Amino acid sequence: MVRKTSSYGGIKTDDLDIETYLAAGVMAAHGFWMERYAERQQWLRHWQRVQVSHCLTDFPPGDRTRLAAVHAGDFSTD
């Protein structure tokens, strides 16, 4: 590996070290946002389950909404 003056402030360094450092930062940021995305997906799944359960419990059996009928599950077709 050749040491040379790079464009990073004129510091003598190995380009590979800088690339590895930058790549690690990018991967850390990527991991952070993937965790946030997973949390959001989990929250959305929970919210959808709550909404469907409300559709099934807020109305008497003969008065189910179309939304409840669309979801797969053990729904009666009164």
C-alpha positions, -999 to +999 in steps of 0.1 A: +000+000+000+014+034-009+012+064+014+004+095-004-011+129+002-048+126-004-076+152-009-087+147+027-071+179+040-036+170+028-031+144+054-007+116+045-028+085+049-037+052+033-067+056+009-079+022+019-082+032+055-103+062+047-125+042+023-130+016+050-138+042+076-163+059+053-179+026+043-183+017+080-201+050+086-224+044+056-232+009+068-238+022+104-262+048+090-279+022+068-283-001+098-298+027+119-324+035+092-332-001+086-340-005+123-363+026+122-380+011+091-385-022+109-400-004+139-424+015+116-435-017+099-441-034+132-462-004+144-482-004+111-489-041+115-501-036+150-522-006+140-539-026+112-547-054+136-563-029+160-583-014+131-596-048+119-605-058+155-625-026+158-643-033+126-653-067+140-663-055+174-679-021+168-708-034+148-733-061+154-728-094+134-753-085+107-738-051+102-702-058+093-684-032+072-668-040+038-634-034+053-639-063+077-651-085+048-620-078+027-595-092+053-589-129+053-599-147+085-628-164+102-656-139+094-692-148+091-711-135+061-743-129+080 
